[in-house]
Amino acid sequence: MDETDVAIIGAGIAGSAAAIALARRGWQTVLIDRQQFPRHKVCGEFLSPESLAMLEELTLLDEILDQTPARIRQASLALHGQRELQLALPGTALGISRFFLDSALHRRAADHGALIRTGVTASEVRQEGSRYVVELLGAAKSRIYARAVIVASGAYARSGLPGTSVRGEATKRDRKRYFGIKSHLKGMATGETVELYFWKGGYVGISPVEGGVMNAAGLLVHGEQAGAKGVLELLEHASRSNRQLQRRLEGAEPIPGTQAAVSPVLLGKRSSVWDGVALAGDAASVIPPLCGDGMSMALRSAALCAEQADAYLAGRIDLLDWQRAYSSAIRQQLARPQRWGRILQWSLSQSALTPFFRQAALAAPFLAHRLVTATRLAPMPVGSGSSG
Ligand SMILES: Cc1cc2nc3c(=O)[nH]c(=O)nc-3n(C[C@H](O)[C@H](O)[C@H](O)COP(=O)(O)OP(=O)(O)OC[C@H]3O[C@@H](n4cnc5c(N)ncnc54)[C@H](O)[C@@H]3O)c2cc1C
């Protein structure tokens, strides 16, 4: 029988960051993921400037910089066939693969004493008296008893896990169904730009990551791919929908083994950080991927959640205090960028609006800059979630 202080379900960005924060505060921490690592994951791999301070706080920034990530200083938008629009980014972002980043987070969590169990799926969480039971599937079919549980299982966990009902509501609200694809590419000119290509059926972002490689990741509307199957066929189909993207991909060579897909991707509003236990990262709330801020939201929610979990485990607060304080911190810090992120996503996906958007951005660049800035996380308020 495994007993621990805290069990964290999902070893992506949020779960791993929460594991580092709690293990280094001295709590026995078990971090569980159904996948084996390192693995390629659907993500633009654009690490926003806001993320960097949080990664430094986790003592991970130097290791990332040693990997010579790409530096990204501007965005270019090719909107529904309009001429490309260049926008300066508020700060320098890094391009780093999830293949590297997620495993680096695991290593740091393990350095602090966390036990990482990969290739193990959590199927249920239930309360038994003052502790929780986490049921596990797979080779390690067993259970973990924990004093606290954090679910950081990403946007689409299996039913039975906390957070499923929250996601069910979001599914009903979403009018369009998207799926996500990603592939690394070589043989392309790199630079310091994240390039976004839009058409009626979705968008693809191309940006540099470490090692002179480009990452292509995008969201496609379900049912508009005319029988294309597999990530590379879908990318090819996407490029036929936007001439600028097609030109950009000429001569690009997919790197074998780097392709990944995810379905569905829900962009509808949802924000619930509690479902019997704490939810963190995408399991709690999602910012539209084109904002490139999902990872920093995941890092922030992990820091805020770990701060309350620490107080709970130390007996300074009860479960209700944890729920209240965490919900309120998330509302204060994440709600605004998420709202503006949805507005930005909606405006850019409307082909009828893009000539106006483009004209407005050219005539008044500060307005476009303000809109982009409104989707960004503000720095972590002093004294909140950063100790330990
Ligand atoms: C197309 C696309 C492009 C994006 N581009 C960017 C970008 O450029 N920049 C950015 O910052 N964000 C981007 N995002 C968003 C970003 O990827 C997410 O916000 C981020 O990964 C959320 O981290 P997380 O830890 O909450 O979830 P995840 O990283 O999804 O991790 C969840 C983990 O939980 C595991 N898991 C799930 N269920 C179980 C279970 N039952 N038992 C055990 N383990 C389980 C999964 O295997 C997974 O490893 C993009 C997203 C998409 C779809």
The ligand as an SDF file (V2000), in Angstrom:
LIG
                    3D

 53 58  0  0  0  0  0  0  0  0999 V2000
   -2.3870   23.4640  -30.7560 C   0  0  0  0  0  0  0  0  0  0  0  0
   -1.9110   23.9730  -29.4210 C   0  0  0  0  0  0  0  0  0  0  0  0
   -0.8600   24.8790  -29.3760 C   0  0  0  0  0  0  0  0  0  0  0  0
   -0.4360   25.3780  -28.1420 C   0  0  0  0  0  0  0  0  0  0  0  0
    0.6130   26.2530  -28.1290 N   0  0  0  0  0  0  0  0  0  0  0  0
    1.0490   26.7530  -26.9490 C   0  0  0  0  0  0  0  0  0  0  0  0
    2.1720   27.6180  -26.9110 C   0  0  0  0  0  0  0  0  0  0  0  0
    2.8180   27.8790  -27.9320 O   0  0  0  0  0  0  0  0  0  0  0  0
    2.5440   28.1270  -25.7080 N   0  0  0  0  0  0  0  0  0  0  0  0
    1.8730   27.8380  -24.5470 C   0  0  0  0  0  0  0  0  0  0  0  0
    2.2520   28.3490  -23.4840 O   0  0  0  0  0  0  0  0  0  0  0  0
    0.8200   26.9890  -24.5530 N   0  0  0  0  0  0  0  0  0  0  0  0
    0.3950   26.4320  -25.7130 C   0  0  0  0  0  0  0  0  0  0  0  0
   -0.6440   25.5470  -25.7290 N   0  0  0  0  0  0  0  0  0  0  0  0
   -1.3010   25.2260  -24.4570 C   0  0  0  0  0  0  0  0  0  0  0  0
   -0.4280   24.3170  -23.5780 C   0  0  0  0  0  0  0  0  0  0  0  0
    0.0030   23.1960  -24.3000 O   0  0  0  0  0  0  0  0  0  0  0  0
   -1.2380   23.8790  -22.3530 C   0  0  0  0  0  0  0  0  0  0  0  0
   -1.8630   24.9950  -21.7710 O   0  0  0  0  0  0  0  0  0  0  0  0
   -0.3500   23.1970  -21.3160 C   0  0  0  0  0  0  0  0  0  0  0  0
    0.2050   22.0180  -21.8230 O   0  0  0  0  0  0  0  0  0  0  0  0
   -1.1710   22.8780  -20.0670 C   0  0  0  0  0  0  0  0  0  0  0  0
   -0.3830   22.1610  -19.1570 O   0  0  0  0  0  0  0  0  0  0  0  0
   -1.0710   21.1260  -18.1470 P   0  0  0  0  0  0  0  0  0  0  0  0
    0.0140   20.6460  -17.2590 O   0  0  0  0  0  0  0  0  0  0  0  0
   -2.2810   21.7110  -17.5580 O   0  0  0  0  0  0  0  0  0  0  0  0
   -1.5920   19.9350  -19.0700 O   0  0  0  0  0  0  0  0  0  0  0  0
   -0.7550   18.9690  -19.9960 P   0  0  0  0  0  0  0  0  0  0  0  0
    0.5430   19.5630  -20.3780 O   0  0  0  0  0  0  0  0  0  0  0  0
   -1.7410   18.5720  -21.0500 O   0  0  0  0  0  0  0  0  0  0  0  0
   -0.4330   17.7110  -19.0680 O   0  0  0  0  0  0  0  0  0  0  0  0
   -1.4370   16.8480  -18.6040 C   0  0  0  0  0  0  0  0  0  0  0  0
   -0.8220   15.4820  -18.3560 C   0  0  0  0  0  0  0  0  0  0  0  0
   -1.7800   14.6600  -17.6730 O   0  0  0  0  0  0  0  0  0  0  0  0
   -1.6410   13.3370  -18.1310 C   0  0  0  0  0  0  0  0  0  0  0  0
   -2.8860   12.6180  -17.8270 N   0  0  0  0  0  0  0  0  0  0  0  0
   -4.1170   12.8620  -18.3380 C   0  0  0  0  0  0  0  0  0  0  0  0
   -5.0090   12.0230  -17.8140 N   0  0  0  0  0  0  0  0  0  0  0  0
   -4.3400   11.2320  -16.9340 C   0  0  0  0  0  0  0  0  0  0  0  0
   -4.7290   10.1550  -16.0720 C   0  0  0  0  0  0  0  0  0  0  0  0
   -6.0060    9.7430  -16.0120 N   0  0  0  0  0  0  0  0  0  0  0  0
   -3.7710    9.5550  -15.3230 N   0  0  0  0  0  0  0  0  0  0  0  0
   -2.4750    9.9610  -15.3880 C   0  0  0  0  0  0  0  0  0  0  0  0
   -2.0570   10.9760  -16.1890 N   0  0  0  0  0  0  0  0  0  0  0  0
   -2.9870   11.6010  -16.9360 C   0  0  0  0  0  0  0  0  0  0  0  0
   -1.3520   13.4950  -19.6090 C   0  0  0  0  0  0  0  0  0  0  0  0
   -0.7040   12.3520  -20.1260 O   0  0  0  0  0  0  0  0  0  0  0  0
   -0.4680   14.7440  -19.6440 C   0  0  0  0  0  0  0  0  0  0  0  0
    0.9240   14.4380  -19.6590 O   0  0  0  0  0  0  0  0  0  0  0  0
   -1.0800   24.9830  -26.9420 C   0  0  0  0  0  0  0  0  0  0  0  0
   -2.1130   24.0400  -26.9780 C   0  0  0  0  0  0  0  0  0  0  0  0
   -2.5320   23.5280  -28.2130 C   0  0  0  0  0  0  0  0  0  0  0  0
   -3.6620   22.5200  -28.2370 C   0  0  0  0  0  0  0  0  0  0  0  0
  1  2  1  0
  2  3  1  0
  2 52  2  0
  3  4  2  0
  4  5  1  0
  4 50  1  0
  5  6  2  0
  6  7  1  0
  6 13  1  0
  7  8  2  0
  7  9  1  0
  9 10  1  0
 10 11  2  0
 10 12  1  0
 12 13  2  0
 13 14  1  0
 14 15  1  0
 14 50  1  0
 15 16  1  0
 16 17  1  0
 16 18  1  0
 18 19  1  0
 18 20  1  0
 20 21  1  0
 20 22  1  0
 22 23  1  0
 23 24  1  0
 24 25  2  0
 24 26  1  0
 24 27  1  0
 27 28  1  0
 28 29  2  0
 28 30  1  0
 28 31  1  0
 31 32  1  0
 32 33  1  0
 33 34  1  0
 33 48  1  0
 34 35  1  0
 35 36  1  0
 35 46  1  0
 36 37  1  0
 36 45  1  0
 37 38  2  0
 38 39  1  0
 39 40  1  0
 39 45  2  0
 40 41  1  0
 40 42  2  0
 42 43  1  0
 43 44  2  0
 44 45  1  0
 46 47  1  0
 46 48  1  0
 48 49  1  0
 50 51  2  0
 51 52  1  0
 52 53  1  0
M  END
$$$$
